[in-house]
Amino acid sequence: MISKEKMRLDVKWATQQRLQYIEIMAFYTGVVSRSDVARAFGISDPAATKDLKLYGDLAPGNLSYNHNVFGFVPTEHFSAAFADLSPAAVLPVIAANLAVAGGPYGATSIYGLPTASLPLPARLPGPQVLAQITRAIHGRRKLRAQYRSLSDRDSQNLRNIEPHSLVDTGLRWHVRAYSEDTGDFRDFVLSRFSQAQCLDEAAESSLEYDEDWVERVTLELGPHSGLDAQKRESLLLDYGADGEVIAITVRRALIGYILQRLGVDTTKDHSLNPNAYQLMLLNRDEIEPFAAWAFR
């Protein structure tokens, strides 16, 4: 007899996406209906009914039909079978209104949960420029680009770089690349590229040579000493700290960005306003050499 686990593994990818949606919807909203599945994936009601039945066959005891809400609700024995139900995985999916990329649901909130995000400037190049950058990364090739630097260097000249990774800091995107002009690896903000051409010439450097990218360090953060005991305790809970230290392991190349993003007081005497900078860096001497620009 075929096991349930074997049946789960045999489910086609497209069907798995719908089963994951059923699971997320049921667990996080408390109910999933045939019309929910049909709307989210642009399928017929009979097809949605078939998916709900399949879910019940593969994850028996997880859902039960509730006539009061005209849908399936999670039982007390509910256990994830198809989806990663951790908040870190689910919240971006809900915020992006995704069941599966390119779905037919338009602007309709398929999870029925209103969300909002900060209206930050996009700070992105045009699609043609970005495509040249991503092609260079994918093909491990050199990129000739015009880049408007904020430094004193002449930013009108074309330069050759060898990009290896894209980085989203939460405030902007940049590309990590080897610069032939300066002979080192550095960050180039995507929105500052005005021209880009992916060359046929293979890149000579790779991310393995980028020590600050490969090597990781652990930031040791703590609630700001200027906060009272109750606020410090709340912050430790907020960040899921184990004890009195909030430990975050990060690539050395990204240290400055995470300090900025978390609003960490990097001054030696912790002199910044604790209500604006709620965290302070405990291992400053160890970290500063790798991101001096982010320190005050």
JOPE-V979614 format. One record per residue. RES is the residue in three letters. OMEGA is omega as a letter, one per 40 degrees, with the letter a starting at -180 (NA if undefined). D_CENTER is the distance of its C-alpha to the mean C-alpha in Angstrom with 1 decimal. Layout:
BEGIN
res=RES omega=OMEGA d_center=D_CENTER
res=RES omega=OMEGA d_center=D_CENTER
END
This chain:
BEGIN
res=MET omega=a d_center=40.9
res=ILE omega=a d_center=37.3
res=SER omega=i d_center=34.8
res=LYS omega=a d_center=32.1
res=GLU omega=i d_center=29.5
res=LYS omega=i d_center=31.1
res=MET omega=i d_center=31.0
res=ARG omega=a d_center=27.2
res=LEU omega=a d_center=26.7
res=ASP omega=a d_center=29.1
res=VAL omega=a d_center=27.2
res=LYS omega=a d_center=26.1
res=TRP omega=a d_center=22.5
res=ALA omega=i d_center=23.0
res=THR omega=i d_center=24.7
res=GLN omega=i d_center=22.0
res=GLN omega=a d_center=19.5
res=ARG omega=i d_center=22.1
res=LEU omega=i d_center=22.8
res=GLN omega=i d_center=19.2
res=TYR omega=i d_center=19.4
res=ILE omega=a d_center=22.7
res=GLU omega=i d_center=21.4
res=ILE omega=a d_center=18.5
res=MET omega=a d_center=20.8
res=ALA omega=a d_center=23.7
res=PHE omega=a d_center=22.0
res=TYR omega=i d_center=20.1
res=THR omega=i d_center=22.7
res=GLY omega=i d_center=25.7
res=VAL omega=i d_center=27.1
res=VAL omega=a d_center=26.4
res=SER omega=i d_center=29.2
res=ARG omega=a d_center=30.4
res=SER omega=i d_center=29.9
res=ASP omega=a d_center=26.2
res=VAL omega=a d_center=25.6
res=ALA omega=a d_center=28.0
res=ARG omega=a d_center=26.4
res=ALA omega=a d_center=22.8
res=PHE omega=i d_center=23.8
res=GLY omega=a d_center=26.9
res=ILE omega=a d_center=29.2
res=SER omega=i d_center=32.7
res=ASP omega=i d_center=33.5
res=PRO omega=i d_center=35.3
res=ALA omega=i d_center=32.4
res=ALA omega=i d_center=30.1
res=THR omega=i d_center=32.9
res=LYS omega=i d_center=32.9
res=ASP omega=i d_center=29.2
res=LEU omega=i d_center=29.8
res=LYS omega=i d_center=32.8
res=LEU omega=i d_center=31.0
res=TYR omega=i d_center=28.4
res=GLY omega=i d_center=31.4
res=ASP omega=a d_center=33.0
res=LEU omega=i d_center=30.1
res=ALA omega=a d_center=29.0
res=PRO omega=i d_center=32.3
res=GLY omega=a d_center=32.6
res=ASN omega=a d_center=29.1
res=LEU omega=i d_center=30.0
res=SER omega=a d_center=33.4
res=TYR omega=i d_center=34.7
res=ASN omega=a d_center=35.5
res=HIS omega=a d_center=38.2
res=ASN omega=a d_center=37.6
res=VAL omega=i d_center=34.1
res=PHE omega=i d_center=34.8
res=GLY omega=a d_center=31.9
res=PHE omega=a d_center=30.5
res=VAL omega=i d_center=29.4
res=PRO omega=i d_center=28.0
res=THR omega=i d_center=30.8
res=GLU omega=i d_center=31.1
res=HIS omega=a d_center=30.6
res=PHE omega=i d_center=27.3
res=SER omega=a d_center=25.0
res=ALA omega=i d_center=21.9
res=ALA omega=a d_center=23.1
res=PHE omega=a d_center=20.5
res=ALA omega=i d_center=17.2
res=ASP omega=a d_center=14.7
res=LEU omega=i d_center=15.6
res=SER omega=i d_center=13.7
res=PRO omega=a d_center=12.4
res=ALA omega=i d_center=8.9
res=ALA omega=a d_center=9.0
res=VAL omega=a d_center=11.2
res=LEU omega=i d_center=10.4
res=PRO omega=i d_center=7.7
res=VAL omega=i d_center=10.4
res=ILE omega=a d_center=13.1
res=ALA omega=i d_center=11.8
res=ALA omega=a d_center=11.5
res=ASN omega=a d_center=14.8
res=LEU omega=i d_center=14.2
res=ALA omega=i d_center=16.6
res=VAL omega=a d_center=16.5
res=ALA omega=i d_center=15.5
res=GLY omega=a d_center=18.6
res=GLY omega=a d_center=20.3
res=PRO omega=a d_center=23.5
res=TYR omega=i d_center=22.8
res=GLY omega=a d_center=22.3
res=ALA omega=a d_center=21.6
res=THR omega=i d_center=22.8
res=SER omega=a d_center=20.6
res=ILE omega=i d_center=20.6
res=TYR omega=i d_center=19.6
res=GLY omega=a d_center=22.1
res=LEU omega=i d_center=19.8
res=PRO omega=i d_center=19.8
res=THR omega=i d_center=16.6
res=ALA omega=i d_center=16.4
res=SER omega=a d_center=14.2
res=LEU omega=a d_center=15.5
res=PRO omega=a d_center=17.4
res=LEU omega=i d_center=16.2
res=PRO omega=a d_center=17.9
res=ALA omega=i d_center=16.1
res=ARG omega=a d_center=17.2
res=LEU omega=i d_center=17.1
res=PRO omega=i d_center=19.9
res=GLY omega=a d_center=21.8
res=PRO omega=a d_center=21.0
res=GLN omega=i d_center=23.9
res=VAL omega=a d_center=22.8
res=LEU omega=a d_center=19.2
res=ALA omega=i d_center=20.7
res=GLN omega=i d_center=22.9
res=ILE omega=a d_center=20.2
res=THR omega=i d_center=18.1
res=ARG omega=i d_center=21.4
res=ALA omega=i d_center=22.4
res=ILE omega=a d_center=19.3
res=HIS omega=a d_center=19.8
res=GLY omega=a d_center=23.6
res=ARG omega=a d_center=23.6
res=ARG omega=i d_center=25.9
res=LYS omega=a d_center=26.9
res=LEU omega=i d_center=25.9
res=ARG omega=a d_center=28.6
res=ALA omega=i d_center=27.2
res=GLN omega=a d_center=28.4
res=TYR omega=a d_center=26.1
res=ARG omega=a d_center=27.0
res=SER omega=i d_center=26.5
res=LEU omega=i d_center=27.2
res=SER omega=a d_center=29.3
res=ASP omega=a d_center=33.1
res=ARG omega=i d_center=32.9
res=ASP omega=a d_center=34.1
res=SER omega=i d_center=30.9
res=GLN omega=a d_center=33.1
res=ASN omega=i d_center=33.7
res=LEU omega=i d_center=31.9
res=ARG omega=i d_center=30.2
res=ASN omega=i d_center=29.0
res=ILE omega=i d_center=25.6
res=GLU omega=a d_center=24.0
res=PRO omega=i d_center=20.2
res=HIS omega=a d_center=18.2
res=SER omega=i d_center=14.4
res=LEU omega=a d_center=12.1
res=VAL omega=i d_center=10.0
res=ASP omega=a d_center=7.8
res=THR omega=a d_center=9.3
res=GLY omega=i d_center=8.5
res=LEU omega=i d_center=12.1
res=ARG omega=i d_center=12.6
res=TRP omega=i d_center=12.0
res=HIS omega=i d_center=14.3
res=VAL omega=i d_center=15.7
res=ARG omega=a d_center=17.0
res=ALA omega=i d_center=20.6
res=TYR omega=i d_center=24.1
res=SER omega=i d_center=26.5
res=GLU omega=a d_center=30.0
res=ASP omega=a d_center=31.5
res=THR omega=i d_center=30.5
res=GLY omega=i d_center=30.2
res=ASP omega=i d_center=27.0
res=PHE omega=i d_center=23.2
res=ARG omega=a d_center=21.5
res=ASP omega=i d_center=18.7
res=PHE omega=a d_center=19.5
res=VAL omega=a d_center=17.9
res=LEU omega=a d_center=17.5
res=SER omega=a d_center=19.4
res=ARG omega=i d_center=22.4
res=PHE omega=i d_center=23.2
res=SER omega=i d_center=26.3
res=GLN omega=i d_center=27.3
res=ALA omega=i d_center=26.0
res=GLN omega=i d_center=27.7
res=CYS omega=a d_center=26.6
res=LEU omega=i d_center=29.7
res=ASP omega=a d_center=31.4
res=GLU omega=a d_center=31.6
res=ALA omega=i d_center=29.6
res=ALA omega=a d_center=27.4
res=GLU omega=i d_center=29.2
res=SER omega=i d_center=26.5
res=SER omega=a d_center=23.5
res=LEU omega=i d_center=20.5
res=GLU omega=i d_center=22.8
res=TYR omega=a d_center=25.0
res=ASP omega=a d_center=22.3
res=GLU omega=a d_center=23.0
res=ASP omega=i d_center=20.6
res=TRP omega=a d_center=17.7
res=VAL omega=a d_center=19.1
res=GLU omega=i d_center=20.4
res=ARG omega=i d_center=18.4
res=VAL omega=i d_center=19.8
res=THR omega=i d_center=19.5
res=LEU omega=i d_center=19.3
res=GLU omega=a d_center=21.7
res=LEU omega=i d_center=21.3
res=GLY omega=i d_center=23.6
res=PRO omega=a d_center=24.5
res=HIS omega=a d_center=26.5
res=SER omega=i d_center=30.2
res=GLY omega=i d_center=31.3
res=LEU omega=i d_center=29.9
res=ASP omega=a d_center=32.3
res=ALA omega=a d_center=32.1
res=GLN omega=i d_center=30.7
res=LYS omega=i d_center=27.8
res=ARG omega=i d_center=27.0
res=GLU omega=i d_center=27.1
res=SER omega=i d_center=24.9
res=LEU omega=i d_center=22.2
res=LEU omega=i d_center=22.4
res=LEU omega=a d_center=22.0
res=ASP omega=a d_center=19.0
res=TYR omega=i d_center=17.1
res=GLY omega=a d_center=18.5
res=ALA omega=i d_center=20.6
res=ASP omega=a d_center=23.1
res=GLY omega=a d_center=26.2
res=GLU omega=a d_center=26.4
res=VAL omega=i d_center=23.6
res=ILE omega=a d_center=19.8
res=ALA omega=i d_center=18.8
res=ILE omega=i d_center=15.6
res=THR omega=a d_center=15.6
res=VAL omega=i d_center=14.1
res=ARG omega=a d_center=15.2
res=ARG omega=a d_center=18.3
res=ALA omega=a d_center=17.1
res=LEU omega=a d_center=14.2
res=ILE omega=a d_center=16.5
res=GLY omega=a d_center=17.6
res=TYR omega=a d_center=14.3
res=ILE omega=i d_center=13.2
res=LEU omega=i d_center=16.8
res=GLN omega=a d_center=16.7
res=ARG omega=a d_center=13.6
res=LEU omega=i d_center=15.1
res=GLY omega=a d_center=18.5
res=VAL omega=i d_center=20.3
res=ASP omega=a d_center=24.1
res=THR omega=i d_center=24.8
res=THR omega=a d_center=28.5
res=LYS omega=a d_center=31.1
res=ASP omega=i d_center=32.8
res=HIS omega=a d_center=29.9
res=SER omega=a d_center=31.6
res=LEU omega=a d_center=28.9
res=ASN omega=a d_center=28.9
res=PRO omega=i d_center=27.4
res=ASN omega=i d_center=26.5
res=ALA omega=i d_center=24.3
res=TYR omega=a d_center=23.1
res=GLN omega=i d_center=22.9
res=LEU omega=i d_center=21.9
res=MET omega=a d_center=23.9
res=LEU omega=a d_center=23.5
res=LEU omega=a d_center=25.9
res=ASN omega=a d_center=26.0
res=ARG omega=a d_center=26.4
res=ASP omega=a d_center=29.0
res=GLU omega=a d_center=26.9
res=ILE omega=a d_center=23.8
res=GLU omega=a d_center=25.4
res=PRO omega=a d_center=26.7
res=PHE omega=a d_center=23.3
res=ALA omega=a d_center=22.1
res=ALA omega=a d_center=25.4
res=TRP omega=a d_center=24.3
res=ALA omega=a d_center=22.1
res=PHE omega=i d_center=25.1
res=ARG omega=NA d_center=27.9
END
